[in-house]
Amino acid sequence: MVTELFDAVPSSGGPSATSILNKIPTKRIDAKITAAAEEGIPEQGEQSGGYAPGYAHLSHLPLLPLYSEKQVGILEKHYERKMRKVQQMNANDVDRNITKGDKAMLNVVGHVSGASGMVSMKRWERRLQGASVVSGNMVVAQDKRIVFTRWTLQAAQGTPWFVDVVEHRYLNPGTSFITKGNGVLLKVGLHPGRHNGKVTLRLIEKVAKGLSTQKIWSKNWNTKICDAIMLVEDGVERPMDIVARIERPISSLESYEVIKRFKSGWVVPVLQ
């Protein structure tokens, strides 16, 4: 498993008390890099939600999966790349590769011999490689919520039709509060006979016009949370109901894969 693979990477152990590293103002950078190198795979968030009670009779219809085996494979490949970076970084770890005697000698004669400059160069090589390790952790941090919602007309007469919506909501670090940067994607699953298969929807501050069946409409940045949708017909706005909603915390790396599946492979159910 990828967890076992990554955990097998030796810890750099952090700077020693006698290290020259402790005598420079950037020692916090090294500590952050070391901590990032030792981090394992973040625990995936639990999915919540389901069908609304008033629409339980439609619960046999599938909802977009928010997990997939492909997502696991993407995470594995990402951590394999990270492990290779960690190994390269450790090759330039001055604390690991220079003995205490060498450190003491370099501290005394470094300014004369120039050896301290060699140590500084190795340390900065480690930091450059460590920067990619830190940024690699950022794309797997559970700092978003992926939300899938199915909508239908309120008190719809006859066979219901649906609008499926995916949102990737950005969270403030370490909290569950939404920050600026929500994105919305939707697909309409209309019967072909309705308005020639095209509709107009209002999503709070956005208007999606002329939507064809199973075609993607998206606003990927700075869109308000999609907590209301109106069907616009002949200038009249008709409210829609939430049929089902599921959501979970998710990382950027996983979110891209879910969105890709929604765009290219997901078909909104069309009832006959």
N, C-alpha and C positions, 0 to 999 in steps of 0.2 A: 504493500500500500504506500501511497505517497507520503502519509504521515510518518511511517516508519523510515522511509527513505530520507526525508528531511531531518528527522530527529537524529539520524545517524551522523549528521555533520558535526564535527567537533566544535565545542564552544571556544570562542577566542579568549574567554576568561576575563576580558576587560583589562585596563591598564593596571600595572602593579604599583605599589606605593612608592617604589624607587624609580619609576619610569620617568624618562625625560618628558613623556607626554603630559605628565602632571604639572610641568613647569611652563606650559604654553597655554594661551587663552582659549584655544580651540579644543580643549579636551572634552567639552560637552558634545562636540560633533562626533568624536570617536565613540563616546558612550552611547549615543543614539544609534550609530551604525552597528555597534556590537549588539545592542538590544534588538534591532531590526533583523540581524542575521540569525538570532536565536528564536525568533517568533515562528510558531507553527502555523498551520492552516486555520484561519478563523472559523469558529463554529457557525454553521449556517443557521439562520433564523427560522423559527417555526412558522408555518403557514396558519393563518386564521381566516375565519369567514365561511361562507357557503351560500346556499339558496335562501332567499327571504321566505318566511312562513307562508305568505300568500301565493307563492309560486313554487311550492314544494312539488306540485304535480308535474313540473318541468325538470325536476332534478335528474332525470335520466339523460338529459342533454349534457354533453361534455363541456367542461370549462378549460380554458387554456392552462396546460401544466406549467407551474412555476418552477419545477425542478426537471432535470433531464440527465440522462447518463452522459450526454455530450458535455454538459456543464462540469461534471466531475472530471472528465478527461481534460478539459481546458485548464482546470485548476492544477491537475497533476503536471501537465506540460509547463505551466507557469512556474511551479515550484522546482521542477527539474532545472529550468533555466536559472532560477534564483540560486539553487545549490551550486551551480557552476560558477556564478558570480561570487558567492561566498568563498569558494575554494580559491579563486583568483585573489580575492581580497585578503584572505588569510596568508597568502604567499607574500604579501607586503605588510604583514603585521609585525611591526618592530618589536613589540613586547614578546611575541612568540618566537622570533627568529634570532634575537640577540640575547646573550647570556647576561647575568647580573654584572659579571666582571667587565664585559664589553661595554655595558651601559655606563659603569663607573668611569672607565677609561675615556669613553667618548665625552662624558660630561666634563672631564678635566682638561683634555687636550684637543677637544673638538675645534675650538677657535683657531688653534695653531695648525692642525693637520687638515682641516676641512672635512673631517669625517662626519661632523654633526650635520653638515649640509646634505651628505648622502643619506643620513637617517631621515632628515626632513623630506627629501624627495620620495623616499620609500613610503613615508607616512602619507604624503599627499596622493601618491598613486593609490594607496588603500582607500583614501577618502573618495577619490573619483569613482572607484569601483563600488564603494559602499553607498554612494548616492543612488545608483541604480537599484541597489537592494532595498533602500528606504522607499524609493518611488514604486518599486514592485509591490511592496506591502500595501501601498495606498490603493491600488486598483483591486485588491481583494478584501479591503476593509468593508464591513457591512454598514455603509454610510448612506444607503438609499432604501426606499421602500418601493417594491414593484407591486402595483395594484391592478387587478383585472376586474372589470365590472361589465355585467350584461344589463342592458336597458331594453324596455319595451314601452308602448303607449299605455297610459293609464286607461283603465276600463275599455281596453281594446275590444272591438266587435269582430267576431269571426276569428280566423286564424292569426295568432300573434306573430309579429316579426321582431327582429332584434337588432340592436346596435351593440357591438363589443368594443370595449375601450381598454387600452393599456396605458397606465401612467407610470413614469419613473420619477419618484418624488425624492428630492435631495434632503438629507437630514443634517441638522447641526451636529458637529462631532460630539459623540458621547451622549446624545439625547435622542428623543423620539420626535422632536419638533421639526416641522418642515421649514427649510430655508429657501431662499430665492433660487429658482431654476427648475421648476417642475416642467416635465414634458408630457405631451398627450399624443397618442396615436389611436385611430378608430377605424373600424370596418362596419359597413352596413350590410346586413343579410336580408335584403328585400325580395319579395316575390316579384318576378319580372313584370307582371301586369300592373304594378302600382306605380303611377306617375312615370311610366316608361323606365322604371327601375332607378330613377334618380330622385333624391330628396335634398332638402336643406335643413340643417340642424344648427341650433344656437347653443354654444357651450359657455355660458356666463358672458365672457368678454370677447369670444371668438365666434364667427359665423362660418360654418362649413357648407359651401354651396355646391349643388349639382353632383351629389355623391352617388356613384354607381355601385351596384351590388359587388361586394367583395373587394372593392378598391380601397387602398390606404389613403387616409388623410392624416396629416401630422403637423404638430407644432412642438418642436423639440426643446424649446428653451423659454423660460420666463412666462409660462402659461399658468393661470390659476388652477387650483385643484378642481377636478371635474366632479362636482357634487350636484350638478343639475344639468339636464339636457332638455331642450324644447324642440319639437318637430314644428317647422314653419311651413304652413300651407296657406296660400292665398293671403299672406299678410297676417295670418292668425297663428299664434304660438300655442302649441298643445304640449303640456308637460309629460315627461316620460318617467316611468318607475324603475327602480333598481330590482331586477330579477334575482341577481346573484352578485356577490363580491367576494373575492379572495385576495389576500395580500401577504407579504412577508418581507422582512429585511433582506437586503441583497447587496452584493458588491457590484462595482462597475463592470468587472469582467463577466460576471454572470448575467447582468442586466442586458448587455449587448447581445448575448445569445438568445435570451427570451424574446427580445424585440425582433431579432432576425427571424425567429420562428413565427412570430405573429405576422410579420410582413410577408414572408414568402410561402409559408405552409398552412397557416391557419384559415379555416373556412367557417364563417359564421353560420350556425344552423338555420336552415330554411324549412319551415313546416309547410306541408301541403294541405 
